[in-house]
């Protein structure tokens, strides 16, 4: 079943590029327009409007992804969230400590750690791409007593390779290391076991698999870090923030939970669009989304393998997105992506691989168009 009617995707567009940028829901767009229009009547805005949407999102996130609402913060990007985690963790690091990252990781989960390593005399250590596609085993083999930060994803952004964070989280905890997860390419598209993984920090940009407006992200912070220093000192995160008549009575006390880590101007017109998206994901269910998308990617994978494309073993792939290396004798990845784009079929090229990332708007016609085009292009 397709849910095309919930999106504004024209019939002649086959969009398989949600790992890059997802379409928003029609309901999100409606609420975004309404929220923008409200700025024309500022006299209708009350004090609670600066807080209530954020609180709604915390509750939805906890219901969808686990943990408690008190543990969620609203941030604008993964780089902001990872920088927040790095600032909190930095005082615990010493010269010679190691920060473990994956090869070809997205820069948002690398660059803040490079700054932290420079400041503390720590070392960035990179897990090389495993030849057998088993990232989990490769990462576990490199976690030892010298590693104080394990900075990982649950799904490699370049090709959908799966990383099992359950055993990685246990290994990190056994050594007293902090686990920081960039869940951008997995949260909302495949189930996440918060109680099993128990990340210290988990951050996800919301404009991909969470179907949210650009410039929004969700961060979960483990309770042991709730008293850490935030990235910025926002008055909206202070205990007296709800009393606008007393803001000059500067408070050194933060609001409870992870609210101290919220971005300063969190009460933006984007948040109603975020709420609509999370409500729809809750209606579908993350498990149902993963199953639905998994059926689509399995068809694509089988077709590509029949054409000679190189894919990771099915056991090491996430359900919602796949990467495929172009076989010898085939057109270049750049040529394939361009040829599809000319037919209004949209995928991504990452290096010499092609990335396919559908969502709930994809219908049978889209799939048939994609498979036919892949057979014809050379």
C-alpha positions in Angstrom: 0.0 0.0 0.0 1.2 3.5 -0.8 0.4 6.6 1.2 1.0 8.9 -1.7 -2.1 10.9 -0.9 -0.5 12.2 2.3 2.3 13.9 0.3 2.6 16.3 -2.6 4.6 14.1 -4.9 3.5 14.4 -8.5 2.6 11.2 -10.4 5.5 11.6 -12.8 8.1 11.8 -10.0 9.6 8.6 -8.6 11.5 9.8 -5.5 13.9 7.3 -3.9 16.2 9.8 -2.2 14.9 10.3 1.4 18.3 9.6 2.9 19.1 13.0 1.3 16.0 15.0 1.9 12.4 13.8 2.5 9.2 15.3 1.3 7.1 16.7 4.1 3.6 15.6 4.7 0.7 17.7 3.4 -0.5 18.1 7.0 2.9 19.4 8.1 2.8 21.9 5.3 -0.7 23.0 6.4 0.5 23.5 10.0 3.6 25.3 8.9 1.6 27.8 6.8 -0.8 28.3 9.7 2.1 28.9 12.2 3.7 31.4 9.8 0.4 33.2 9.4 0.1 33.6 13.2 3.2 35.9 13.2 0.9 38.4 11.5 -1.1 38.6 14.7 1.5 38.7 17.4 -1.0 39.8 20.0 -2.4 36.3 20.0 0.8 34.7 21.2 0.9 33.8 24.9 3.8 33.0 27.1 3.0 29.3 26.9 3.5 29.3 23.1 7.2 29.6 23.8 7.1 26.2 25.5 4.1 24.0 24.6 5.2 22.8 21.2 8.5 21.7 22.5 6.9 19.8 25.3 4.6 18.1 22.9 7.5 17.0 20.8 9.3 15.6 23.9 6.3 13.4 24.7 6.0 12.2 21.1 9.7 11.4 20.8 9.6 9.4 24.1 6.6 7.4 22.9 8.2 6.7 19.5 11.8 6.1 20.4 12.0 5.2 24.1 13.3 6.9 27.1 11.5 9.6 29.0 10.2 12.9 27.7 12.5 14.6 30.3 15.5 13.3 28.4 14.8 14.9 25.1 16.1 18.3 23.8 15.3 20.2 20.7 18.2 21.3 18.6 18.6 22.6 15.0 21.1 20.1 13.6 23.3 17.1 14.2 26.4 19.3 14.3 24.8 21.3 17.2 23.8 18.1 19.0 27.2 16.4 18.6 28.9 19.6 19.6 26.7 19.6 22.7 27.8 16.1 23.5 31.4 16.9 22.9 31.3 19.9 25.3 29.7 17.8 28.0 32.2 14.9 27.6 35.3 17.0 27.0 36.2 17.6 30.7 36.3 13.8 31.3 39.0 13.2 28.6 42.7 13.2 29.1 45.7 13.2 26.8 46.0 9.8 25.1 42.4 8.9 25.4 40.8 7.7 22.2 37.6 8.7 20.3 36.4 6.0 18.0 34.6 6.8 14.7 33.7 4.9 11.5 35.4 5.3 8.2 33.6 7.7 5.8 31.3 8.8 8.7 29.2 11.9 8.0 31.3 15.0 9.0 28.8 16.1 11.7 29.9 13.1 13.9 33.6 13.7 13.2 34.4 17.4 13.1 33.3 18.2 16.7 35.4 15.3 17.9 38.4 16.6 16.1 38.1 19.8 18.0 37.7 18.0 21.2 40.7 15.8 20.5 42.8 18.8 19.8 41.7 20.6 23.0 42.3 17.6 25.2 45.2 15.8 23.5 43.0 12.9 22.7 43.3 10.8 19.5 40.7 10.1 16.8 40.8 6.4 15.8 38.9 5.3 12.7 37.3 1.8 12.2 38.1 0.9 8.6 35.4 -0.3 6.3 35.0 -4.0 6.8 35.5 -6.2 3.7 32.7 -8.5 4.8 30.2 -5.7 5.5 30.0 -6.6 9.2 30.5 -3.1 10.9 29.4 -4.4 14.3 32.1 -6.9 14.6 34.7 -4.5 13.2 33.7 -1.8 15.8 33.6 -4.2 18.7 37.2 -5.4 17.9 38.5 -1.8 18.3 36.7 -0.9 21.6 39.3 -1.2 24.4 40.2 0.6 27.6 41.8 3.4 25.7 38.6 4.3 24.0 36.6 6.9 26.0 34.1 7.9 23.3 32.4 5.7 20.8 30.8 7.9 18.2 28.6 5.8 15.9 25.6 5.6 13.7 23.0 2.8 13.5 23.0 3.0 9.7 25.9 4.1 7.6 24.8 7.1 5.6 26.5 6.2 2.4 25.0 2.8 1.8 22.5 1.7 4.5 25.0 -0.7 6.2 23.5 -1.8 9.6 25.4 -1.3 12.8 24.0 -3.3 15.8 24.3 -0.8 18.6 23.1 -3.2 21.3 26.4 -5.0 21.8 28.4 -1.8 21.1 26.5 0.0 23.9 27.2 -2.9 26.3 30.9 -2.9 25.4 31.1 0.9 25.9 29.4 0.7 29.3 31.6 -2.1 30.5 34.6 0.1 29.9 33.0 3.3 31.2 33.1 4.9 27.7 30.5 7.3 26.4 28.3 6.2 23.4 27.3 9.0 21.1 24.9 8.1 18.3 24.0 9.9 15.1 20.7 8.3 14.4 19.8 10.6 11.5 19.7 7.8 8.9 17.7 5.3 11.1 15.4 7.0 13.6 11.8 6.8 12.5 12.6 4.3 9.7 13.7 1.3 11.8 13.0 0.4 15.5 15.5 1.7 18.0 16.0 -0.1 21.3 16.7 2.8 23.7 16.6 0.6 26.8 19.1 -1.8 25.3 21.5 0.6 23.6 21.4 3.2 26.4 23.3 5.9 24.5 24.8 8.8 26.4 23.7 11.1 23.6 21.5 10.3 20.6 20.9 12.9 17.9 18.9 12.8 14.7 18.4 15.4 12.1 14.6 15.4 11.5 14.4 16.4 7.8 15.1 12.9 6.5 13.4 9.8 7.9 11.4 11.8 10.4 9.7 13.8 7.5 10.2 17.1 9.4 11.0 20.6 8.2 14.7 21.4 7.5 16.5 22.9 10.5 15.1 20.7 13.2 16.7 17.8 15.1 15.9 15.7 18.2 18.5 14.9 20.9 18.2 12.4 23.7 20.5 12.8 26.7 21.1 10.1 29.3 20.3 11.2 32.8 23.9 11.1 34.0 24.6 14.1 31.7 21.6 16.2 32.6 23.8 18.5 34.8 26.5 19.0 32.2 27.3 22.3 30.7 25.1 23.1 27.6 26.4 24.5 24.4 24.7 27.8 24.9 23.1 29.7 27.9 19.5 30.3 26.9 17.1 32.2 29.1 14.4 29.9 27.9 16.1 27.0 29.7 16.1 28.7 33.1 13.8 28.0 36.0 12.1 31.5 35.8 11.6 31.5 32.0 7.8 31.2 32.2 7.6 34.5 34.1 8.3 37.1 31.4 7.9 39.9 34.1 10.9 38.6 36.0 13.5 37.8 33.3 15.9 40.4 34.7 16.0 38.4 37.9 18.6 36.3 36.3 18.4 32.6 37.3 21.3 30.3 37.5 19.0 27.3 37.8 18.1 25.3 34.7 14.8 23.8 33.9 14.8 20.0 34.7 15.8 17.2 32.5 17.6 17.8 29.2 15.9 21.2 28.6 19.1 23.0 29.3 20.4 21.6 26.0 17.6 23.0 23.9 18.6 25.5 21.2 17.9 29.1 22.4 15.0 30.0 20.1 13.3 26.7 20.0 9.7 28.0 19.7 9.9 28.4 16.0 7.1 28.2 13.4 8.7 24.9 12.3 7.6 23.0 15.4 4.0 22.5 14.4 5.3 20.8 11.2 7.5 18.5 13.4 4.5 17.6 15.5 2.4 16.6 12.5 5.2 14.4 11.2 5.8 12.6 14.5 2.1 12.1 14.9 1.9 10.4 11.5 4.9 8.2 12.2 3.2 7.2 15.4 0.0 6.4 13.5 2.0 4.2 11.1 4.3 2.7 13.7 8.1 2.6 13.3 8.0 -1.2 12.9 5.4 -1.0 10.2 7.4 1.6 8.4 10.5 -0.6 8.5 8.6 -3.6 7.2 7.0 -1.6 4.4 10.2 0.0 3.3 12.1 -3.3 3.7 9.8 -4.9 1.2 10.5 -2.2 -1.4 14.3 -2.2 -0.9 14.3 -6.0 -1.1 12.8 -5.8 -4.5 15.3 -3.2 -5.6 18.2 -5.2 -4.2 17.2 -8.4 -5.9 16.9 -6.5 -9.2 20.3 -4.8 -8.8 22.0 -8.0 -7.9 20.6 -9.6 -11.0 22.2 -6.8 -13.0 25.6 -7.4 -11.3 25.6 -4.5 -8.8 27.5 -5.1 -5.6 25.5 -4.9 -2.3 26.3 -5.7 1.3 24.9 -9.0 2.5 21.2 -8.8 3.5 22.1 -9.5 7.1 24.2 -6.4 7.3 21.8 -4.0 5.6 19.2 -1.7 7.1 15.6 -2.2 5.9 14.9 1.3 4.5 17.9 2.2 2.4 20.6 0.4 0.3 23.8 1.3 -1.5 25.0 -0.5 -4.6 28.4 -0.5 -6.2 28.3 -0.2 -10.0 29.6 -3.3 -11.7 32.4 -3.4 -14.2 31.2 -2.7 -17.8 28.3 -0.7 -16.5 27.9 3.1 -16.9 29.5 5.2 -14.1 27.5 6.0 -11.0 27.3 9.6 -12.1 25.9 8.6 -15.5 23.3 6.3 -14.0 22.1 8.9 -11.5 21.9 11.5 -14.3 20.1 9.2 -16.7 17.5 8.4 -14.0 17.1 12.1 -13.1 16.3 12.9 -16.7 13.3 10.6 -16.3 12.3 12.2 -13.0 13.5 9.2 -11.0 15.6 10.4 -8.1 18.3 8.5 -6.3 21.7 9.6 -4.7 25.3 9.0 -5.8 27.8 8.6 -3.1 31.3 8.1 -4.5 31.0 5.3 -7.0 27.9 3.8 -5.4 24.3 4.5 -5.9 21.9 4.9 -2.9 18.2 4.0 -2.9 16.0 5.4 -0.1 12.2 5.2 -0.5 9.5 6.3 1.9 5.8 5.8 2.4 4.9 7.9 -0.7 6.5 5.4 -3.1 3.9 3.3 -5.1 4.0 0.4 -7.4 4.4 2.6 -10.5 7.4 4.3 -9.0 9.1 0.9 -8.3 8.4 -0.4 -11.8 9.8 2.8 -13.4 12.9 2.5 -11.3 13.5 -1.2 -12.1 12.9 -0.7 -15.7 15.2 2.3 -15.9 18.0 0.5 -14.1 17.7 -2.4 -16.7 17.9 0.0 -19.6 20.7 2.4 -18.6 24.2 1.5 -19.6 
